[in-house]
Amino acid sequence: MWIAWVIIIIAAAAAAALVYMWRLSFRYVLDEQSAAFERLPAAFDGTSVLFISDVHRRVIPAAVIEAVKAVGGAELVLIGGDLREKSVPAARIRANLRRLSQIAPMYIVHGNHDYDEDIRPYEVLLEEERARLLVNESVILEKRDGSRIRLAGVDDPRTFQDKLGLALSDCEDGRDKLFTILLAHDPIVANRLSGGAQVDLILAGHTHGGQIALPSGPVWRGQEPSRYLRGWYELAGETTRPRLFVSCGFGTSRLPLRLMTQAQLHRIILRSPKPASGQDRSSPDR
């Protein structure tokens, strides 16, 4: 008889744990932090970036957008891929983009799950919603005083769609010498970065922070995992020392469960070591 009770207790505990992990996966956190960079032009000191990755099947609640606005909003919205996965309705993707567009101009790269279905209709949708897709290319963001930075984006590294050299190769107007943000889906891109690459900040997702983790580490790290799981990393470089930030992501993959990780999006304030007095804090031009 006691064996039956043990089985019942174990089953009840397992069910309670699953419910707890399911509820935890919906507890979104707006992570706020600052990051200083030696090469950031003084005019860009205080520039705020909203970074979100791995939305997958989730709906971005209006409350999340209001929370971002309440703390000052952002000047750029950077989306690190996996905005969708197989069978996610186009209407949901469109609604999520429209909510994010309430914050600031949007820039996006592809993730591996964005390729679960035909990519072309998805890219048309991005264009319709004015989300600027960066496919192994870069754009210039400029202040009214002429100060400039570069935003580069690579296609999904996990499915080997990335052409990092192409994304960083444009020397027009000296853009290869500018302070550079590299937007990528998977932090494995850091392993493919040459020592001489002019990159200052890499923003990535994909890992979900392990999604389900124990004190000893994540339960599952997938195939060909990078050594970058979540948070900040200092990388080696010949001319710059890139800093990599890996998000735990907003949604979940496979199972809608989380443990010892946080569903999150990030408001990152870029800081220059020498901010100019009376500088222009207006939004960068697209």
Secondary structure by P-SEA (a helix, b strand, c coil): caaaaaaaaaaaaaaaaaaaaaaaaaccccccbbbbbcccccccccbbbbbbcccccccccaaaaaaaaaaccccbbbbccccccccccaaaaaaaaaaaacccbbbbbbccccccccaaaaaaaaaaacccccccbbbbbbcccccbbbbbbbccccccccccccccccccccccccbbbbbbccccccccccccccccbbbbcccccccccccccccccccccccccccbbbbbbcccbbbbbbbcccccccccccccccccccbbbbbbcccccccccccccc
